[in-house]
Amino acid sequence: MANTKKNASAVQQEVVPQSVMDQIEKVINSTLHGSVTLIVQDSRIIQIERVEKIRLC
């Protein structure tokens, strides 16, 4: 019985695809001042939002 629970939780856990990780890294590296937000739905990243601030001084 305990073994079945371990297998079920392993199936629910998915690794973030490398292409998505590459996109996240690209957005973070191109942001000097601001924030990066990941939108998650059903345990999957569905959107990346970036807010860029321009520092004048």
Biopython code that builds the backbone (N, CA, C, O; Angstrom):
import numpy as np
from Bio.PDB.StructureBuilder import StructureBuilder

atoms = [
    (1, "MET", "N", (0.818, -1.192, 0.000)),
    (1, "MET", "CA", (0.000, 0.000, 0.000)),
    (1, "MET", "C", (0.863, 1.257, 0.000)),
    (1, "MET", "O", (0.598, 2.181, -0.769)),
    (2, "ALA", "N", (1.886, 1.311, 0.843)),
    (2, "ALA", "CA", (2.762, 2.477, 0.907)),
    (2, "ALA", "C", (3.517, 2.651, -0.407)),
    (2, "ALA", "O", (3.774, 3.775, -0.837)),
    (3, "ASN", "N", (3.870, 1.536, -1.041)),
    (3, "ASN", "CA", (4.577, 1.595, -2.308)),
    (3, "ASN", "C", (3.720, 2.248, -3.387)),
    (3, "ASN", "O", (4.241, 2.987, -4.223)),
    (4, "THR", "N", (2.418, 1.988, -3.381)),
    (4, "THR", "CA", (1.497, 2.577, -4.353)),
    (4, "THR", "C", (1.441, 4.092, -4.192)),
    (4, "THR", "O", (1.388, 4.814, -5.188)),
    (5, "LYS", "N", (1.451, 4.583, -2.958)),
    (5, "LYS", "CA", (1.429, 6.025, -2.714)),
    (5, "LYS", "C", (2.692, 6.685, -3.246)),
    (5, "LYS", "O", (2.621, 7.778, -3.808)),
    (6, "LYS", "N", (3.837, 6.051, -3.083)),
    (6, "LYS", "CA", (5.084, 6.601, -3.588)),
    (6, "LYS", "C", (5.040, 6.695, -5.109)),
    (6, "LYS", "O", (5.460, 7.706, -5.673)),
    (7, "ASN", "N", (4.546, 5.674, -5.773)),
    (7, "ASN", "CA", (4.470, 5.676, -7.227)),
    (7, "ASN", "C", (3.504, 6.736, -7.721)),
    (7, "ASN", "O", (3.780, 7.392, -8.726)),
    (8, "ALA", "N", (2.384, 6.923, -7.049)),
    (8, "ALA", "CA", (1.395, 7.917, -7.449)),
    (8, "ALA", "C", (1.975, 9.322, -7.337)),
    (8, "ALA", "O", (1.772, 10.151, -8.224)),
    (9, "SER", "N", (2.697, 9.594, -6.249)),
    (9, "SER", "CA", (3.281, 10.928, -6.101)),
    (9, "SER", "C", (4.389, 11.157, -7.113)),
    (9, "SER", "O", (4.585, 12.290, -7.552)),
    (10, "ALA", "N", (5.108, 10.135, -7.491)),
    (10, "ALA", "CA", (6.163, 10.259, -8.491)),
    (10, "ALA", "C", (5.573, 10.591, -9.857)),
    (10, "ALA", "O", (6.181, 11.334, -10.628)),
    (11, "VAL", "N", (4.411, 10.056, -10.162)),
    (11, "VAL", "CA", (3.757, 10.328, -11.436)),
    (11, "VAL", "C", (3.283, 11.780, -11.480)),
    (11, "VAL", "O", (3.352, 12.415, -12.532)),
    (12, "GLN", "N", (2.806, 12.312, -10.361)),
    (12, "GLN", "CA", (2.311, 13.679, -10.310)),
    (12, "GLN", "C", (3.439, 14.695, -10.466)),
    (12, "GLN", "O", (3.223, 15.778, -11.010)),
    (13, "GLN", "N", (4.628, 14.361, -9.999)),
    (13, "GLN", "CA", (5.754, 15.281, -10.112)),
    (13, "GLN", "C", (6.328, 15.221, -11.514)),
    (13, "GLN", "O", (6.724, 14.157, -11.991)),
    (14, "GLU", "N", (6.371, 16.390, -12.182)),
    (14, "GLU", "CA", (6.976, 16.463, -13.503)),
    (14, "GLU", "C", (8.148, 17.422, -13.448)),
    (14, "GLU", "O", (8.138, 18.396, -12.695)),
    (15, "VAL", "N", (9.136, 17.143, -14.238)),
    (15, "VAL", "CA", (10.295, 18.010, -14.317)),
    (15, "VAL", "C", (9.977, 19.126, -15.313)),
    (15, "VAL", "O", (9.333, 18.888, -16.335)),
    (16, "VAL", "N", (10.428, 20.337, -15.013)),
    (16, "VAL", "CA", (10.232, 21.455, -15.932)),
    (16, "VAL", "C", (11.082, 21.193, -17.169)),
    (16, "VAL", "O", (12.281, 20.943, -17.049)),
    (17, "PRO", "N", (10.480, 21.246, -18.355)),
    (17, "PRO", "CA", (11.249, 20.985, -19.586)),
    (17, "PRO", "C", (12.418, 21.957, -19.741)),
    (17, "PRO", "O", (12.333, 23.112, -19.323)),
    (18, "GLN", "N", (13.485, 21.490, -20.331)),
    (18, "GLN", "CA", (14.684, 22.316, -20.498)),
    (18, "GLN", "C", (14.391, 23.565, -21.314)),
    (18, "GLN", "O", (14.967, 24.619, -21.045)),
    (19, "SER", "N", (13.510, 23.473, -22.305)),
    (19, "SER", "CA", (13.176, 24.646, -23.123)),
    (19, "SER", "C", (12.535, 25.749, -22.279)),
    (19, "SER", "O", (12.782, 26.932, -22.513)),
    (20, "VAL", "N", (11.715, 25.366, -21.302)),
    (20, "VAL", "CA", (11.085, 26.340, -20.410)),
    (20, "VAL", "C", (12.138, 26.942, -19.483)),
    (20, "VAL", "O", (12.143, 28.151, -19.254)),
    (21, "MET", "N", (13.017, 26.118, -18.957)),
    (21, "MET", "CA", (14.087, 26.615, -18.100)),
    (21, "MET", "C", (14.985, 27.590, -18.865)),
    (21, "MET", "O", (15.432, 28.590, -18.304)),
    (22, "ASP", "N", (15.249, 27.305, -20.137)),
    (22, "ASP", "CA", (16.053, 28.197, -20.970)),
    (22, "ASP", "C", (15.368, 29.549, -21.144)),
    (22, "ASP", "O", (16.024, 30.589, -21.097)),
    (23, "GLN", "N", (14.052, 29.535, -21.344)),
    (23, "GLN", "CA", (13.292, 30.778, -21.484)),
    (23, "GLN", "C", (13.342, 31.591, -20.190)),
    (23, "GLN", "O", (13.543, 32.806, -20.225)),
    (24, "ILE", "N", (13.164, 30.932, -19.064)),
    (24, "ILE", "CA", (13.209, 31.609, -17.766)),
    (24, "ILE", "C", (14.580, 32.241, -17.557)),
    (24, "ILE", "O", (14.676, 33.396, -17.142)),
    (25, "GLU", "N", (15.628, 31.499, -17.840)),
    (25, "GLU", "CA", (16.992, 32.013, -17.682)),
    (25, "GLU", "C", (17.233, 33.210, -18.599)),
    (25, "GLU", "O", (17.861, 34.186, -18.187)),
    (26, "LYS", "N", (16.747, 33.148, -19.825)),
    (26, "LYS", "CA", (16.903, 34.245, -20.777)),
    (26, "LYS", "C", (16.221, 35.518, -20.263)),
    (26, "LYS", "O", (16.793, 36.606, -20.338)),
    (27, "VAL", "N", (15.005, 35.377, -19.744)),
    (27, "VAL", "CA", (14.262, 36.528, -19.232)),
    (27, "VAL", "C", (14.969, 37.113, -18.017)),
    (27, "VAL", "O", (15.102, 38.332, -17.912)),
    (28, "ILE", "N", (15.420, 36.271, -17.105)),
    (28, "ILE", "CA", (16.114, 36.748, -15.905)),
    (28, "ILE", "C", (17.410, 37.469, -16.285)),
    (28, "ILE", "O", (17.705, 38.537, -15.747)),
    (29, "ASN", "N", (18.173, 36.901, -17.195)),
    (29, "ASN", "CA", (19.455, 37.503, -17.585)),
    (29, "ASN", "C", (19.280, 38.826, -18.325)),
    (29, "ASN", "O", (20.194, 39.649, -18.330)),
    (30, "SER", "N", (18.121, 39.046, -18.950)),
    (30, "SER", "CA", (17.896, 40.285, -19.693)),
    (30, "SER", "C", (17.196, 41.355, -18.855)),
    (30, "SER", "O", (16.885, 42.430, -19.369)),
    (31, "THR", "N", (16.948, 41.082, -17.587)),
    (31, "THR", "CA", (16.278, 42.032, -16.704)),
    (31, "THR", "C", (17.302, 42.658, -15.762)),
    (31, "THR", "O", (17.880, 41.975, -14.916)),
    (32, "LEU", "N", (17.523, 43.971, -15.917)),
    (32, "LEU", "CA", (18.478, 44.655, -15.050)),
    (32, "LEU", "C", (17.842, 45.039, -13.720)),
    (32, "LEU", "O", (18.396, 44.756, -12.658)),
    (33, "HIS", "N", (16.680, 45.681, -13.778)),
    (33, "HIS", "CA", (15.954, 46.092, -12.577)),
    (33, "HIS", "C", (14.488, 45.747, -12.811)),
    (33, "HIS", "O", (13.880, 46.259, -13.750)),
    (34, "GLY", "N", (13.927, 44.913, -11.999)),
    (34, "GLY", "CA", (12.527, 44.553, -12.167)),
    (34, "GLY", "C", (12.222, 43.223, -11.521)),
    (34, "GLY", "O", (12.883, 42.797, -10.574)),
    (35, "SER", "N", (11.197, 42.573, -12.061)),
    (35, "SER", "CA", (10.800, 41.283, -11.497)),
    (35, "SER", "C", (10.345, 40.336, -12.601)),
    (35, "SER", "O", (9.881, 40.751, -13.662)),
    (36, "VAL", "N", (10.496, 39.051, -12.310)),
    (36, "VAL", "CA", (10.039, 37.987, -13.208)),
    (36, "VAL", "C", (9.057, 37.140, -12.420)),
    (36, "VAL", "O", (9.369, 36.674, -11.324)),
    (37, "THR", "N", (7.864, 36.940, -12.980)),
    (37, "THR", "CA", (6.816, 36.173, -12.317)),
    (37, "THR", "C", (6.464, 34.968, -13.177)),
    (37, "THR", "O", (6.267, 35.094, -14.386)),
    (38, "LEU", "N", (6.385, 33.800, -12.546)),
    (38, "LEU", "CA", (5.955, 32.592, -13.237)),
    (38, "LEU", "C", (4.504, 32.332, -12.870)),
    (38, "LEU", "O", (4.152, 32.320, -11.690)),
    (39, "ILE", "N", (3.661, 32.122, -13.874)),
    (39, "ILE", "CA", (2.261, 31.795, -13.661)),
    (39, "ILE", "C", (2.111, 30.292, -13.827)),
    (39, "ILE", "O", (2.496, 29.728, -14.851)),
    (40, "VAL", "N", (1.548, 29.651, -12.815)),
    (40, "VAL", "CA", (1.427, 28.196, -12.792)),
    (40, "VAL", "C", (-0.036, 27.792, -12.779)),
    (40, "VAL", "O", (-0.841, 28.372, -12.050)),
    (41, "GLN", "N", (-0.376, 26.807, -13.578)),
    (41, "GLN", "CA", (-1.733, 26.254, -13.607)),
    (41, "GLN", "C", (-1.610, 24.742, -13.711)),
    (41, "GLN", "O", (-0.875, 24.230, -14.554)),
    (42, "ASP", "N", (-2.314, 24.046, -12.873)),
    (42, "ASP", "CA", (-2.263, 22.580, -12.844)),
    (42, "ASP", "C", (-0.831, 22.065, -12.732)),
    (42, "ASP", "O", (-0.448, 21.105, -13.401)),
    (43, "SER", "N", (-0.047, 22.723, -11.872)),
    (43, "SER", "CA", (1.346, 22.349, -11.593)),
    (43, "SER", "C", (2.265, 22.495, -12.797)),
    (43, "SER", "O", (3.324, 21.868, -12.847)),
    (44, "ARG", "N", (1.870, 23.320, -13.771)),
    (44, "ARG", "CA", (2.703, 23.552, -14.950)),
    (44, "ARG", "C", (2.878, 25.045, -15.153)),
    (44, "ARG", "O", (1.938, 25.812, -14.946)),
    (45, "ILE", "N", (4.064, 25.467, -15.556)),
    (45, "ILE", "CA", (4.312, 26.864, -15.863)),
    (45, "ILE", "C", (3.633, 27.170, -17.192)),
    (45, "ILE", "O", (3.939, 26.552, -18.211)),
    (46, "ILE", "N", (2.708, 28.127, -17.173)),
    (46, "ILE", "CA", (1.992, 28.453, -18.406)),
    (46, "ILE", "C", (2.335, 29.841, -18.930)),
    (46, "ILE", "O", (2.022, 30.167, -20.075)),
    (47, "GLN", "N", (2.980, 30.665, -18.093)),
    (47, "GLN", "CA", (3.253, 32.032, -18.528)),
    (47, "GLN", "C", (4.425, 32.599, -17.740)),
    (47, "GLN", "O", (4.617, 32.287, -16.565)),
    (48, "ILE", "N", (5.209, 33.444, -18.417)),
    (48, "ILE", "CA", (6.298, 34.166, -17.780)),
    (48, "ILE", "C", (6.006, 35.648, -17.961)),
    (48, "ILE", "O", (5.804, 36.112, -19.083)),
    (49, "GLU", "N", (5.983, 36.395, -16.854)),
    (49, "GLU", "CA", (5.759, 37.836, -16.913)),
    (49, "GLU", "C", (7.015, 38.548, -16.444)),
    (49, "GLU", "O", (7.650, 38.140, -15.472)),
    (50, "ARG", "N", (7.366, 39.624, -17.150)),
    (50, "ARG", "CA", (8.545, 40.405, -16.770)),
    (50, "ARG", "C", (8.138, 41.864, -16.619)),
    (50, "ARG", "O", (7.492, 42.431, -17.501)),
    (51, "VAL", "N", (8.515, 42.464, -15.507)),
    (51, "VAL", "CA", (8.295, 43.891, -15.269)),
    (51, "VAL", "C", (9.674, 44.532, -15.203)),
    (51, "VAL", "O", (10.478, 44.206, -14.330)),
    (52, "GLU", "N", (9.938, 45.436, -16.124)),
    (52, "GLU", "CA", (11.232, 46.105, -16.202)),
    (52, "GLU", "C", (11.096, 47.528, -15.673)),
    (52, "GLU", "O", (10.166, 48.244, -16.045)),
    (53, "LYS", "N", (12.006, 47.935, -14.820)),
    (53, "LYS", "CA", (12.023, 49.291, -14.291)),
    (53, "LYS", "C", (13.238, 50.006, -14.880)),
    (53, "LYS", "O", (14.311, 49.423, -15.032)),
    (54, "ILE", "N", (13.044, 51.259, -15.200)),
    (54, "ILE", "CA", (14.130, 52.062, -15.761)),
    (54, "ILE", "C", (14.602, 53.015, -14.668)),
    (54, "ILE", "O", (13.844, 53.880, -14.229)),
    (55, "ARG", "N", (15.825, 52.864, -14.234)),
    (55, "ARG", "CA", (16.400, 53.705, -13.193)),
    (55, "ARG", "C", (17.038, 54.927, -13.839)),
    (55, "ARG", "O", (17.902, 54.789, -14.705)),
    (56, "LEU", "N", (16.622, 56.118, -13.428)),
    (56, "LEU", "CA", (17.118, 57.356, -14.024)),
    (56, "LEU", "C", (18.303, 57.951, -13.263)),
    (56, "LEU", "O", (19.004, 58.807, -13.800)),
    (57, "CYS", "N", (18.537, 57.520, -12.037)),
    (57, "CYS", "CA", (19.662, 58.093, -11.300)),
    (57, "CYS", "C", (20.529, 57.011, -10.721)),
    (57, "CYS", "O", (21.528, 57.306, -10.065)),
]
sb = StructureBuilder()
sb.init_structure("model")
sb.init_model(0)
sb.init_chain("A")
sb.init_seg("    ")
for serial, (resi, resn, name, xyz) in enumerate(atoms, 1):
    if name == "N":
        sb.init_residue(resn, " ", resi, " ")
    sb.init_atom(name, np.array(xyz, "f"), 0.0, 1.0, " ", f" {name:<3s}", serial, name[0])
structure = sb.get_structure()
